[in-house]
Structures are given as C-alpha cells and as structure tokens.
Amino acid sequence: MRLAVLSQSARIYSQMAQQEGFSVLAVDAFADNDTQQSATLVYHWPGLCGPDVNNEMSGLMEVLDSFKPDAVLLGSGFEADQAAYAKLFTRHAIFGNTPETVARVKNPQWLKNYCDAHGVQSPCIATQKPVEGRWLHKQAGRCGGMHVQDWSPAATVTAKSYWQAFQPGQAVGILFVAHQQAFTLIGVHALKQRAGSYAYAGVKRLHDPALTVAATELLQAVLPGLGLVGINSIDAIWHEGELHLIEVNPRLSASMRLYAGLPLIKAHMDSCNGNIMPLQQHTKTHACHCIAYARQEINASHLDFPDWLEDRPSGGMIAAGLPVCSLYAQGDSDRELLQALQDKKTRLEKLWGTYVCNRIEFNIH
C-alpha cells in the first residue's frame, strides 16, 4: 500500500509506516538523512513551516499526483491554513479529521466554550489585548510552541493573535486513538520545552496512575462532541490533581516516538475506517525523546552524526534556534533514563568537542 506522510518533520511517521510494511512518500520541511532512509521517496517542502501553505501547494500537488498514494496522513503544518487543508482533503484520500473538525478544535474561543459546557478545566481566552494578569500571547493554528510568548504590550499583534491565561503546573501531552466517542489512551507524557521559551523540545513518558486516570476522564468528557478520528493528542497542564486542557492537536503527534513498538500507523488508519483496535501497551519502560537546538549557527557538514542519533541533518548551515538532531533513550527507571541520555551527550562531546556542544542546547533534563 502506498502511503504519503506530510509533516514539518515526517521522520517518525515514515519510519513507523516503513516498519509496518507501507511504501512511503515523505513530504518534509527538513529532508534529513533519517527521513530519506525511511521513505521510498522524499519531497523536501519548506512550505510546511511557512505562514501561507496554500500559496505554495502547486509543487506538492504534482508530487502527490505522480506518487498516487492510496492514503495520505498528516502531521504538523496544515492547522494554520484551513484553505490548504481543504484543498488537500478534496483531492486525495486523507486518513484523518475533516477540515470542518480541524477548524472547530483549532478555534481557541470555540474550544474554550466547549470545555466550559462539558465541565473541563481550561484557561480563559481573550481576543483583545488583556490589561491585567498573566497571559500567554499565541497565534491561532500554529504549532510547536515557538509562537507562544509571555504577553507584553510591546509584542507584535497579528490577525491570528489571541491570549490565553497562564496556567501554572506541569505541561503534559495525552496521546490517543479515537473514532467519534470510542477511544484508546496510548499514553501520557511530559512535554519538554526549551529553556526560557515554550518551544517544543521533546517528550518523556510518565508513570503517574492519578494522571492516567485524569487523562482518561478528560477524554471521556471531551471526545463525544469533537468528532475526532485516528491518532490525535491533547496538550494540558497537570496542576494539584487536575488537568487543564490547553489545546487539541487533530493530527499525528511527534510523541508517537515514545511508542514506536506499537503498530500506530495501522491503528490510525483502522480508526479512520471506523474501527478501534486494542493496542498491547508496554507501560513499564521509561522513555524520552529530546530535540537538540542550535544556540548559535552551526555548520552540520563539518560534523559526524552517529547512527544512534535521530533526525540527522544532511549537511549545511543550521541557524541559531533551529533543531540540530534528536536523542532518544529508554530505561527501567527515571535515573537509568537520565544516565543513558547523559552518556549520549558525553559521547557527542568526545566526538564533536566541548566547544561545538556548548553551542547546542540538548534538553536532556
């Protein structure tokens, strides 16, 4: 079966699909070495990271038409441009949520009203500049957290700006597969963020029974009216025994990397066809996926990237603030997990030198 996977970073989904026996076209904004090795064909499309995807779709459509996929799966990149998503949906067999569903759940005020109506905790939303209190300034439809800032009147306001009241607590992600009211909770994990920002920097599997119960109850409360199908995720804040829903991500999630041993691509496609299949979960293992970012500009062509790294760049200059690669580790405890990550960082310091590694933020803690 021919499968097209479209995402700002398609590597995780391409590898899973390849392992499950699919022939994959990966449409990716970076086209790193790992993505190229995991796909039959890679289309490098930086437009997925742009603000106006719809105006850059002609080349994408030609590639998709030539590949003739039996199904198209979507990761990040299309939420901010509903016109582009609708165009893709009408032309190809998208296994995922309808444009109408995506438009609803990515509307901050609609989602807040929905949470209030279903008894789910969620921070207040403002569509006008707040005058007091602590707020986060966000851009509707954007993903990855780089657009999120602590609100300051000096910040640039756009047509997609909105404000969400700051909610203290631990940032967590809830990964699940759904079909209308039925769902299977895949896992709950901590969302890692870059120091001093809200940018996504990886995930760490959590083993808190109370949090798992709360996540299950949250899904039971919100899913019946959302109309979600397939694998999706929810960002939330865990604070004093309560979950506060922050955002719904109606698409494949990078947190799937923590559960790579499960047939998640097949589970996603089965759900989109109306079937929820049970997943044999292995919850005892501690696992973490960390994205390393460049603090300063780095020439990746001068570095050797060992095969135990992930998202390895194919060379060239990496600007400050962009991802360099990813590290993944697992263990039988948090202590063992942290030691495995630290060992990998130490190996990179020996390979690249401390000077180079000091220019990289590894986000392993």
C-alpha positions, 0 to 999 in steps of 0.5 A: 500500500502506498502511503504519503506522510506530510509533516514539518518533520515526517521522520517518525511517521515514515519510519513507523509506516516503513516498519509496518510494511507501507511504501512511503512518500515523505513530504518534509520541511527538513529532508534529513538523512533519517527521513530519506532512509525511511521513505521510498521517496522524499519531497523536501517542502519548506512550505510546511513551516511557512505562514501561507501553505496554500500559496505554495501547494502547486509543487506538492500537488504534482508530487502527490499526483505522480506518487498516487498514494492510496492514503495520505496522513498528516502531521504538523503544518496544515492547522494554520491554513484551513484553505490548504487543508481543504484543498488537500482533503478534496483531492486525495484520500486523507486518513484523518479529521475533516477540515470542518473538525480541524477548524472547530478544535483549532478555534481557541474561543470555540474550544474554550466554550466547549470545555466550559459546557462539558465541565473541563478545566481550561484557561480563559481566552481573550481576543483583545489585548488583556490589561491585567494578569498573566497571559500567554500571547499565541497565534491561532493554528500554529504549532510547536510552541515557538509562537507562544510568548509571555504577553507584553504590550510591546509584542507584535499583534497579528490577525491570528493573535489571541491570549490565553491565561497562564496556567501554572503546573506541569505541561503534559501531552495525552496521546490517543486513538479515537473514532467519534466517542470510542477511544484508546489512551496510548499514553501520557507524557511530559512535554519538554520545552526549551529553556526560557521559551515554550518551544517544543523540545521533546517528550518523556513518558510518565508513570503517574496512575492519578494522571492516567486516570485524569487523562482518561476522564478528560477524554471521556468528557471531551471526545463525544462532541469533537468528532475526532478520528485516528491518532490525535493528542491533547496538550494540558497542564497537570496542576494539584490533581487536575488537568487543564486542557490547553489545546487539541492537536487533530493530527499525528503527534511527534510523541508517537516516538515514545511508542514506536513498538506499537503498530500506530500507523495501522491503528490510525488508519483502522480508526479512520475506517471506523474501527478501534483496535486494542493496542498491547501497551508496554507501560513499564519502560521509561522513555524520552525523546529530546530535540537538540537546538542550535544556540548559535549557527552551526555548520552540520557538514563539518560534523559526524552524526552517529547512527544512534542519533535521530533526525540527522541533518544532511549537511549545511548551515543550521541557524541559531534556534533551529533543531540540530538532531534528536536523542532518544533513550529508554530505561527501567527507571527515571535515573537509568533514563537520565544516565543513558541520555547523559552518556549520549551527550558525553559521547557527542562531546568526545566526538564533536568537542566541548566547544561545538556542544556548548553551542547546542542546547540538548534538553536532556533534563 
